[in-house]
């Protein structure tokens, strides 16, 4: 049980002791800190904040606490109820709100929840802004409103429909082209809000939908991180239903993975590669992903005559780099698509529409599409952190060990070899060191990861 305060928000497990977990008291404290910071940041007399949540079991409780706290600070709340992270992100500017909070622990299991914090553009706060909120939380110096100045609550459950309309209005999305293909798609919504949003989008586009775990009860039927080892049911169903492909999203719908028509994983890393291939084919430009993402995006970008750059892990870091380079598409290799024409946030609805356009134009099967891309294989492993582990010292030792290779320390340590790479970093969302490797075969990627883990354990004396 733990509470993590980072660039990704305030994230923790439900229950336990105050300050060690995401208890009701902690939810109130961090909501009050955000509201207090927002008052200082905006310099406005009256503020509005948009709130939405995924379907996890603790969501309604945490939402009630957060909403009431903001109202107590004199802040008006637009309550979207069950929603998605990208839906809240587009709602903030559409509502002309001053900020937003998404209540979701993303891919974490059901015992977790979190407060993801947005600015007036519907984008995640940067590190300095997050640090200021944590400082306010430590001081607990909050000035709540008097009774005549309390905020109000406005409920609006139409924003998933509005979000879908926004997707359909994108310049590179042609609904009639998709409808003509009469695709059949299996959707695994992990019993969260993706089970509402993705089928609704697909049906609007004339896609036949086979729903799997699309009832937003919050009872996740499998580990909600969309990795191969968790997705046996949908892989089988795609084949059994003779579907064109399958779609898997995480509980808050900002990570998107596809299952090929043969029941094999398309590969989370290749979600961004496929969408970028379509976008770059229409509007050449530059791309950005994080340091842990596949080299395949670089290859596809260069094929279209564009420039690729890498950012530190974390959506806010990718967005910052995208703005600096005027990138036309970017994201993260975990299935996160950021398409600035829509908004600067990872969006599975946008990614789904772009992928459908690619398939409609290219023809053939999803398996054939995957085979057409540069072939890289990744291994994603982790080492559980313990109090005695000095992570910075471990990463420094690995840097020194491989100092004759191409090494980046933008975010942890990334070592680029000629035909493969390894990225070591402390997670923003879990008490672990992540070890990502990529090579030209799965055996090589796994072997490299295992070798690096053993080297770290040796250095740490484990």
C-alpha positions as CSV (number, residue, x, y, z in Angstrom):
1,X,0.0,0.0,0.0
2,X,1.5,3.3,-1.0
3,X,1.0,7.0,-1.9
4,X,3.0,8.4,-4.9
5,X,3.3,12.1,-5.6
6,X,4.8,12.8,-9.0
7,X,4.6,14.6,-12.3
8,X,1.8,12.2,-13.1
9,X,-0.4,13.4,-10.3
10,X,-1.3,12.1,-6.8
11,X,-1.7,8.3,-7.0
12,X,-2.2,5.7,-4.2
13,X,-4.0,2.7,-2.9
14,X,-7.3,3.0,-1.2
15,X,-7.5,2.4,2.6
16,X,-4.9,2.3,5.3
17,X,-3.2,5.1,7.0
18,X,-3.4,8.8,6.2
19,X,-0.3,10.0,4.4
20,X,0.7,6.5,3.4
21,X,-2.2,5.7,1.1
22,X,-4.9,7.6,-0.8
23,X,-7.3,7.9,2.1
24,X,-10.4,10.3,2.2
25,X,-8.3,12.7,4.1
26,X,-5.5,12.7,1.5
27,X,-8.0,13.1,-1.3
28,X,-9.4,16.2,0.4
29,X,-6.0,17.6,1.2
30,X,-4.7,17.3,-2.4
31,X,-7.9,18.6,-3.9
32,X,-7.7,21.6,-1.5
33,X,-4.0,22.1,-2.5
34,X,-4.9,22.1,-6.2
35,X,-7.8,24.5,-5.7
36,X,-5.6,26.8,-3.7
37,X,-2.9,26.7,-6.3
38,X,-5.4,27.3,-9.1
39,X,-6.7,30.5,-7.3
40,X,-3.1,31.8,-7.1
41,X,-2.3,30.8,-10.6
42,X,-5.4,32.2,-12.3
43,X,-5.7,35.4,-10.4
44,X,-9.4,35.2,-10.9
45,X,-12.2,35.9,-8.5
46,X,-14.4,33.0,-9.6
47,X,-13.1,29.7,-10.9
48,X,-14.5,26.6,-12.7
49,X,-13.0,23.1,-12.7
50,X,-14.1,20.1,-14.8
51,X,-14.2,16.8,-13.0
52,X,-14.5,13.3,-14.5
53,X,-13.7,9.8,-13.4
54,X,-13.2,6.3,-14.7
55,X,-15.4,3.4,-13.4
56,X,-13.1,2.0,-10.7
57,X,-14.8,1.0,-7.4
58,X,-13.5,3.9,-5.4
59,X,-14.3,6.5,-8.0
60,X,-17.6,7.8,-6.7
61,X,-16.3,8.1,-3.2
62,X,-13.1,10.0,-4.3
63,X,-15.2,12.2,-6.7
64,X,-17.6,13.2,-3.9
65,X,-14.7,14.2,-1.7
66,X,-12.9,16.2,-4.4
67,X,-16.0,17.9,-5.7
68,X,-17.1,18.9,-2.2
69,X,-13.6,20.2,-1.4
70,X,-13.5,22.4,-4.4
71,X,-17.1,23.7,-3.7
72,X,-15.9,24.5,-0.2
73,X,-13.1,26.6,-1.7
74,X,-15.7,28.6,-3.6
75,X,-14.9,26.9,-6.9
76,X,-17.7,26.0,-9.4
77,X,-17.5,22.4,-10.6
78,X,-18.7,20.9,-13.9
79,X,-19.2,17.2,-13.1
80,X,-18.9,14.9,-16.1
81,X,-19.5,11.8,-14.0
82,X,-18.2,8.6,-15.8
83,X,-15.8,9.9,-18.4
84,X,-12.4,9.4,-19.9
85,X,-9.1,11.2,-19.5
86,X,-9.1,12.7,-23.0
87,X,-12.8,13.6,-22.7
88,X,-12.1,15.7,-19.6
89,X,-9.1,17.2,-21.4
90,X,-11.2,18.5,-24.3
91,X,-14.0,19.6,-22.0
92,X,-11.8,22.0,-20.0
93,X,-11.3,24.5,-22.9
94,X,-14.8,23.9,-24.3
95,X,-16.3,24.9,-20.9
96,X,-13.8,27.8,-20.7
97,X,-12.9,26.3,-17.3
98,X,-9.8,27.2,-15.3
99,X,-8.6,23.6,-14.8
100,X,-9.7,20.0,-14.5
101,X,-9.2,16.8,-12.5
102,X,-9.5,13.3,-13.8
103,X,-10.0,10.7,-11.0
104,X,-8.3,7.6,-12.4
105,X,-5.2,5.5,-11.7
106,X,-4.9,4.7,-15.4
107,X,-3.5,1.2,-15.9
108,X,-3.1,0.4,-12.2
109,X,-5.2,-2.4,-10.6
110,X,-8.5,-1.7,-8.8
111,X,-7.1,-0.9,-5.4
112,X,-5.5,2.2,-6.8
113,X,-6.9,5.7,-7.6
114,X,-5.4,9.1,-8.4
115,X,-6.0,12.7,-9.0
116,X,-4.6,13.8,-12.5
117,X,-4.4,17.6,-12.6
118,X,-5.0,19.8,-15.6
119,X,-4.5,23.5,-16.4
120,X,-6.9,25.8,-18.3
121,X,-5.8,24.3,-21.6
122,X,-6.8,20.8,-20.5
123,X,-3.2,19.8,-20.3
124,X,-1.2,18.2,-17.5
125,X,0.6,20.4,-15.1
126,X,4.4,20.7,-15.4
127,X,6.8,19.6,-12.7
128,X,7.2,23.1,-11.2
129,X,3.4,23.5,-10.9
130,X,3.1,20.0,-9.4
131,X,5.8,20.8,-6.9
132,X,4.0,23.9,-5.8
133,X,0.8,21.9,-5.1
134,X,2.8,19.4,-3.1
135,X,4.2,22.2,-1.1
136,X,0.8,23.6,-0.3
137,X,-0.4,20.1,0.7
138,X,2.5,19.9,3.2
139,X,1.6,23.3,4.7
140,X,-2.2,22.6,4.8
141,X,-2.8,26.3,4.7
142,X,-6.2,26.5,3.0
143,X,-8.6,29.3,3.1
144,X,-12.1,27.9,2.6
145,X,-15.1,30.1,1.4
146,X,-17.8,31.5,3.6
147,X,-21.3,30.2,3.1
148,X,-22.5,32.8,0.6
149,X,-19.4,32.2,-1.5
150,X,-19.5,28.4,-1.9
151,X,-19.1,27.0,-5.4
152,X,-21.9,25.3,-7.4
153,X,-22.1,21.9,-9.1
154,X,-23.3,21.5,-12.7
155,X,-23.7,18.0,-14.0
156,X,-23.1,17.3,-17.7
157,X,-23.1,13.8,-19.0
158,X,-23.0,14.7,-22.7
159,X,-19.3,15.1,-23.1
160,X,-18.5,11.6,-24.4
161,X,-20.9,12.4,-27.3
162,X,-19.3,15.8,-27.7
163,X,-15.8,14.1,-27.7
164,X,-17.0,11.8,-30.5
165,X,-18.2,14.7,-32.5
166,X,-14.8,16.4,-32.1
167,X,-13.1,13.3,-33.5
168,X,-15.5,13.0,-36.5
169,X,-14.7,16.7,-37.3
170,X,-10.9,16.1,-37.6
171,X,-9.7,17.0,-41.1
172,X,-8.1,13.5,-41.7
173,X,-11.1,11.5,-40.5
174,X,-13.7,10.8,-43.2
175,X,-16.6,8.9,-41.6
176,X,-18.1,7.8,-44.9
177,X,-14.8,6.2,-46.0
178,X,-14.8,4.1,-42.8
179,X,-18.5,3.2,-43.1
180,X,-18.1,1.8,-46.6
181,X,-15.6,-0.8,-45.3
182,X,-18.1,-2.3,-42.8
183,X,-15.4,-3.3,-40.3
184,X,-16.1,-5.8,-37.5
185,X,-14.2,-5.1,-34.3
186,X,-14.0,-6.7,-30.8
187,X,-13.7,-4.2,-28.0
188,X,-12.3,-4.9,-24.5
189,X,-13.3,-2.0,-22.3
190,X,-11.9,-3.6,-19.1
191,X,-15.3,-2.8,-17.5
192,X,-14.5,0.9,-17.3
193,X,-15.4,3.9,-19.3
194,X,-13.8,2.7,-22.5
195,X,-16.7,0.3,-22.7
196,X,-18.9,3.3,-23.1
197,X,-16.8,5.6,-25.4
198,X,-15.1,3.2,-27.8
199,X,-18.2,1.2,-28.9
200,X,-20.2,4.4,-29.2
201,X,-17.5,5.9,-31.5
202,X,-17.3,2.7,-33.6
203,X,-21.1,2.4,-34.1
204,X,-21.2,6.0,-35.2
205,X,-18.6,5.1,-37.8
206,X,-20.7,2.1,-39.0
207,X,-18.5,-0.5,-37.4
208,X,-20.0,-3.8,-36.2
209,X,-19.0,-4.0,-32.5
210,X,-18.5,-7.2,-30.5
211,X,-18.4,-6.0,-26.8
212,X,-16.2,-7.8,-24.3
213,X,-16.0,-6.4,-20.7
214,X,-17.7,-3.2,-21.7
215,X,-20.0,-2.9,-18.7
216,X,-18.6,0.0,-16.6
217,X,-18.8,-1.7,-13.2
218,X,-15.2,-1.1,-12.1
219,X,-14.7,-4.8,-11.6
220,X,-11.7,-5.3,-13.9
221,X,-11.9,-8.8,-15.4
222,X,-8.1,-8.9,-15.8
223,X,-5.1,-6.8,-15.0
224,X,-6.1,-3.5,-16.7
225,X,-2.7,-2.8,-18.3
226,X,-3.1,-3.6,-22.0
227,X,-0.2,-6.1,-22.3
228,X,-0.2,-9.4,-24.1
229,X,-0.2,-11.6,-21.0
230,X,-3.5,-10.0,-19.8
231,X,-5.4,-10.2,-23.1
232,X,-6.0,-13.9,-23.8
233,X,-9.8,-13.5,-23.9
234,X,-9.9,-10.8,-26.6
235,X,-7.2,-12.5,-28.7
236,X,-9.3,-15.6,-28.8
237,X,-12.5,-13.7,-29.5
238,X,-11.1,-11.8,-32.5
239,X,-10.4,-15.2,-34.2
240,X,-13.7,-16.8,-33.1
241,X,-15.7,-13.8,-34.3
242,X,-13.7,-13.6,-37.5
243,X,-13.3,-9.9,-36.7
244,X,-11.1,-7.5,-38.6
245,X,-9.2,-6.6,-35.4
246,X,-9.6,-6.0,-31.7
247,X,-9.3,-2.8,-29.6
248,X,-8.2,-2.7,-26.0
249,X,-8.0,0.4,-23.8
250,X,-7.0,1.0,-20.2
251,X,-9.6,2.2,-17.6
252,X,-9.3,5.9,-18.4
253,X,-9.0,5.4,-22.2
254,X,-5.7,7.2,-22.9
255,X,-3.8,3.9,-23.9
256,X,-4.8,2.1,-27.0
257,X,-3.8,-1.4,-28.2
258,X,-4.9,-3.4,-31.2
259,X,-5.3,-7.2,-31.7
260,X,-4.6,-8.3,-35.3
261,X,-7.1,-10.4,-37.2
262,X,-5.1,-13.5,-36.5
263,X,-5.4,-13.1,-32.7
264,X,-1.9,-11.8,-32.3
265,X,-0.9,-8.5,-30.6
266,X,-0.4,-5.7,-33.1
267,X,1.9,-4.3,-30.4
268,X,1.3,-1.3,-28.2
269,X,4.4,0.3,-29.6
270,X,3.0,0.1,-33.1
271,X,-0.3,1.9,-32.2
272,X,1.6,5.3,-32.6
273,X,3.6,4.0,-35.5
274,X,0.4,3.1,-37.5
275,X,-1.4,6.4,-36.7
276,X,1.7,8.4,-37.5
277,X,2.1,6.5,-40.8
278,X,-1.4,7.6,-41.8
279,X,-1.0,11.2,-40.6
280,X,2.5,11.7,-42.1
281,X,1.3,10.3,-45.4
282,X,-1.3,13.2,-45.6
283,X,0.6,16.0,-43.8
284,X,4.4,15.5,-43.6
285,X,6.1,16.9,-40.5
286,X,8.0,16.0,-37.4
287,X,7.1,13.5,-34.6
288,X,8.0,13.0,-31.0
289,X,7.8,10.0,-28.6
290,X,9.5,9.3,-25.3
291,X,12.9,7.6,-24.8
292,X,11.2,4.2,-24.0
293,X,9.4,4.1,-27.3
294,X,10.2,2.0,-30.4
295,X,12.7,3.1,-33.0
296,X,10.0,2.2,-35.5
297,X,8.5,5.7,-35.2
298,X,11.8,7.2,-36.1
299,X,12.0,5.0,-39.1
300,X,8.5,5.8,-40.3
301,X,9.0,9.5,-39.8
302,X,12.2,9.5,-41.8
303,X,10.5,7.4,-44.6
304,X,8.0,10.3,-44.9
305,X,10.8,12.9,-44.9
306,X,10.2,14.1,-41.4
307,X,12.3,14.6,-38.3
308,X,11.9,12.5,-35.1
309,X,12.9,13.6,-31.6
310,X,12.7,11.8,-28.2
311,X,11.5,13.3,-24.9
312,X,11.7,12.2,-21.3
313,X,9.0,9.7,-20.2
314,X,5.7,11.4,-19.2
315,X,3.0,13.0,-21.2
316,X,3.8,16.5,-20.2
317,X,7.4,16.0,-21.4
318,X,6.3,14.7,-24.7
319,X,3.8,17.6,-25.1
320,X,6.5,20.1,-24.3
321,X,8.8,18.6,-26.9
322,X,6.0,18.4,-29.5
323,X,5.2,22.1,-29.0
324,X,8.9,23.0,-29.3
325,X,9.3,21.1,-32.6
326,X,5.8,21.8,-33.9
327,X,5.3,18.1,-34.2
328,X,2.1,17.0,-36.1
329,X,1.7,13.8,-34.2
330,X,3.4,12.2,-31.2
331,X,2.8,10.2,-28.1
332,X,4.2,7.3,-26.1
333,X,4.9,3.7,-26.9
334,X,2.4,2.5,-24.4
335,X,-0.3,3.1,-26.9
336,X,-0.8,6.9,-26.3
337,X,-1.6,9.0,-29.3
338,X,-1.3,12.8,-29.1
339,X,-2.7,14.6,-32.1
340,X,-2.5,18.4,-31.7
341,X,-5.2,19.1,-34.2
342,X,-7.5,17.6,-31.6
343,X,-5.7,18.4,-28.3
344,X,-2.4,17.9,-26.5
345,X,-3.3,14.7,-24.7
346,X,-3.2,11.0,-25.2
347,X,-6.5,10.0,-26.8
348,X,-7.7,6.5,-27.7
349,X,-10.7,7.8,-29.5
350,X,-8.6,9.9,-31.9
351,X,-6.2,6.9,-32.3
352,X,-9.0,4.6,-33.1
353,X,-10.4,6.9,-35.8
354,X,-6.9,7.4,-37.4
355,X,-6.3,3.7,-37.4
356,X,-9.6,3.0,-39.1
357,X,-8.8,5.5,-41.8
358,X,-5.4,3.9,-42.4
359,X,-7.0,0.5,-42.7
360,X,-9.8,1.8,-45.0
361,X,-7.2,3.4,-47.3
362,X,-4.6,0.6,-47.3
363,X,-6.9,-2.4,-47.5
364,X,-5.6,-5.8,-46.6
365,X,-5.6,-7.3,-43.1
366,X,-4.3,-5.8,-39.8
367,X,-1.7,-8.6,-39.7
368,X,-0.4,-7.6,-43.2
369,X,-0.3,-4.0,-42.0
370,X,1.8,-4.9,-39.0
371,X,4.2,-6.9,-41.2
372,X,4.7,-3.9,-43.4
373,X,6.3,-1.8,-40.6
374,X,10.0,-2.0,-39.4
375,X,10.2,-5.0,-37.2
376,X,11.5,-4.4,-33.6
377,X,10.7,-6.3,-30.5
378,X,10.5,-5.0,-27.0
379,X,10.8,-6.4,-23.5
380,X,9.3,-4.4,-20.6
381,X,10.4,-5.7,-17.2
382,X,10.8,-4.2,-13.7
383,X,12.6,-4.4,-10.4
384,X,10.6,-3.8,-7.3
385,X,12.1,-1.0,-5.1
386,X,12.9,-1.6,-1.5
387,X,13.9,1.2,1.0
388,X,17.6,0.2,1.0
389,X,18.0,0.5,-2.8
390,X,19.7,3.7,-3.9
391,X,18.2,4.1,-7.3
392,X,20.3,7.1,-8.3
393,X,23.5,5.3,-7.4
394,X,22.4,2.2,-9.4
395,X,21.7,4.3,-12.5
396,X,24.9,6.2,-12.2
397,X,26.8,2.9,-11.9
398,X,25.1,1.6,-15.1
399,X,26.0,4.9,-16.9
400,X,29.6,4.4,-16.0
401,X,29.6,0.8,-17.0
402,X,28.4,1.7,-20.5
403,X,30.0,5.1,-20.9
404,X,31.7,4.2,-24.2
405,X,28.2,3.6,-25.8
406,X,25.7,6.3,-26.8
407,X,24.2,7.2,-23.4
408,X,21.3,9.6,-22.6
409,X,20.5,10.8,-19.1
410,X,17.5,13.0,-20.0
411,X,15.3,10.5,-18.1
412,X,17.1,7.8,-16.1
413,X,19.7,6.1,-18.3
414,X,19.2,5.1,-21.9
415,X,22.0,3.1,-23.6
416,X,21.9,3.0,-27.4
417,X,23.8,0.2,-29.0
418,X,24.0,-0.3,-32.8
419,X,21.2,-2.8,-33.1
420,X,19.4,-2.5,-29.8
421,X,18.9,-0.3,-26.8
422,X,18.0,-0.4,-23.1
423,X,16.3,2.3,-21.0
424,X,16.4,2.2,-17.2
425,X,14.3,4.6,-15.1
426,X,12.4,5.0,-11.9
427,X,8.7,4.9,-12.5
428,X,6.5,8.0,-11.9
429,X,3.5,5.8,-11.0
430,X,4.8,2.7,-9.2
431,X,7.6,1.9,-6.7
432,X,9.7,0.1,-9.4
433,X,12.6,0.5,-11.7
434,X,11.5,0.0,-15.3
435,X,13.8,-1.9,-17.7
436,X,12.8,-1.4,-21.3
437,X,14.8,-3.0,-24.1
438,X,14.4,-3.2,-27.8
439,X,16.1,-5.5,-30.4
440,X,15.6,-7.1,-33.7
441,X,14.1,-10.3,-32.2
442,X,12.1,-11.0,-29.0
443,X,14.7,-13.5,-27.8
444,X,17.4,-10.8,-28.0
445,X,15.2,-8.2,-26.3
446,X,14.4,-10.6,-23.4
447,X,18.0,-11.7,-23.1
448,X,19.2,-8.1,-22.9
449,X,16.6,-7.3,-20.3
450,X,17.6,-10.3,-18.2
451,X,21.2,-9.5,-18.5
452,X,20.7,-5.9,-17.4
453,X,18.6,-7.0,-14.4
454,X,21.3,-9.3,-13.3
455,X,23.9,-6.5,-13.6
456,X,21.8,-4.2,-11.5
457,X,21.3,-6.9,-8.9
458,X,25.0,-7.5,-8.8
459,X,25.7,-3.8,-8.3
460,X,23.1,-3.5,-5.6
461,X,24.3,-6.7,-3.9
462,X,21.0,-8.5,-4.2
